[in-house]
């Protein structure tokens, strides 16, 4: 399943420390490839979006036409505001 990053998500990823950025991108790649059966994914209430939890980071994404669209990569304290 292909992944598309929104411009805002790319900016979010650039702001992460390198170790965190690599961990987040590795987990996104594993999820998309189907190698993350225990991934912590939940549908967000009131939105057509999902969140993937990676430590203290939250990846907010949508599934659209067999494409995962990553919208934001945020710290957990900022993810749901």
C-alpha positions in Angstrom: 0.0 0.0 0.0 1.6 3.3 -1.0 2.1 6.2 1.4 1.6 9.9 0.7 2.8 12.6 3.1 1.0 15.9 3.3 3.3 18.9 3.3 2.5 19.6 7.0 3.5 16.0 7.9 6.9 16.4 6.2 7.5 19.6 8.2 6.6 17.7 11.4 9.0 14.9 10.5 11.8 17.4 9.8 11.4 18.9 13.3 11.8 15.5 15.0 15.2 14.4 16.4 16.9 12.1 14.0 16.4 9.0 16.2 12.7 9.8 16.6 12.3 10.5 12.9 13.9 7.2 12.0 11.7 5.3 14.5 8.5 6.9 13.2 9.3 6.4 9.5 10.4 2.8 10.2 7.1 2.0 12.0 5.1 3.7 9.2 6.9 1.6 6.6 6.3 -1.6 8.6 2.6 -0.8 9.1 2.1 -0.1 5.4 4.0 -3.3 4.4 1.9 -5.4 6.8 4.8 -6.2 9.0 3.3 -4.5 12.1 0.5 -6.8 13.3 0.6 -5.3 16.8 0.6 -1.7 15.7 -1.4 0.5 18.0 -4.0 2.0 15.6 -7.3 3.6 16.5 -10.0 5.3 14.6 -10.5 8.9 15.8 -13.9 9.8 16.9 -15.8 12.4 14.8 -13.2 12.3 12.0 -12.4 10.0 9.1 -8.8 9.7 10.4 -6.8 7.2 12.3 -3.8 7.5 14.6 -0.8 5.3 14.9 1.0 5.4 18.3 4.8 5.2 18.3 6.1 5.9 21.8 5.2 9.5 22.6 4.6 10.3 18.9 1.2 10.1 17.1 0.9 9.7 13.4 -2.5 11.0 12.2 -3.5 9.5 8.8 -6.4 8.6 6.5 -6.9 5.7 4.2 -8.1 6.9 0.8 -8.3 4.7 -2.3 -5.7 2.1 -1.0 -3.3 4.9 -0.2 -2.3 5.9 3.3 -2.2 9.7 3.6 -0.1 10.9 6.5 -1.5 14.2 7.7 0.5 15.0 10.8 3.3 13.6 13.1 2.8 15.1 16.5 3.8 14.7 20.2 1.0 13.1 22.1 0.4 16.3 24.1 -0.4 18.2 20.8 -2.0 15.5 18.7 -5.7 15.8 19.7 -6.0 19.6 20.0 
